[in-house]
Amino acid sequence: MGRNKALLPAEGTTLLQSLVSRFSEELGPVIVVLRQRQNLSIQNAVVTRDVLNDAGPLGGLHAGLLAAPDDVNLALACDMPFANVELARHILSRANGYDAVVPKLERGIEPLFAAYRKACIADIEFLIEAGKRRMRDLLDQVRTLYLDESELRYYEPDLHSFINVNTPEDYTTYLMLSGVEPGPAP
């Protein structure tokens, strides 16, 4: 993208703040995990930092689970502007008997719009110590329930929740789907 995706303009604020506002209003406290030297001003969120250096999304999940007061928690990437709260509730509701509940689309899994139990903390630490930093490594190690596309479409027929903003073109698509006239690429 060439710049911090979390700070891209969205709905009169930023992508990150828009998600935090929506999810905190509907689901309660939101924990935002920042890199160790990252500074962002975020309202209506508990801010924590990575504990494990250079561990990528797995390290972010680790820090979020450490800070979370609840046993089951939703992990959500900051670049998923259409994330649906009702779909999130459903994902969380399916965690009984599982350490992770992960959407599985035809194109692949979505481990960054998924539910995780605090029990995953020890597994994450073990994996990172072993030099493994892929989310898939964790999912292969813990009791994981994969939700298929048909189940997900019941809650969100168009599956827009899984649109990521990774490139300027993705951001333009987000703006068009949001009904905002695209300006120059970020």
Secondary structure as GFF3:
##gff-version 3
##sequence-region A 1 186
A	DSSP	three_ten_helix	5	7	.	.	.	ID=ss1
A	DSSP	beta_strand	9	10	.	.	.	ID=ss2
A	DSSP	beta_strand	13	14	.	.	.	ID=ss3
A	DSSP	alpha_helix	15	27	.	.	.	ID=ss4
A	DSSP	beta_strand	31	34	.	.	.	ID=ss5
A	DSSP	beta_strand	46	49	.	.	.	ID=ss6
A	DSSP	alpha_helix	56	67	.	.	.	ID=ss7
A	DSSP	beta_strand	72	76	.	.	.	ID=ss8
A	DSSP	alpha_helix	85	93	.	.	.	ID=ss9
A	DSSP	beta_strand	100	105	.	.	.	ID=ss10
A	DSSP	beta_strand	108	109	.	.	.	ID=ss11
A	DSSP	beta_strand	113	117	.	.	.	ID=ss12
A	DSSP	alpha_helix	120	129	.	.	.	ID=ss13
A	DSSP	alpha_helix	135	141	.	.	.	ID=ss14
A	DSSP	beta_strand	144	148	.	.	.	ID=ss15
A	DSSP	alpha_helix	149	155	.	.	.	ID=ss16
A	DSSP	three_ten_helix	160	162	.	.	.	ID=ss17
A	DSSP	alpha_helix	168	178	.	.	.	ID=ss18
###
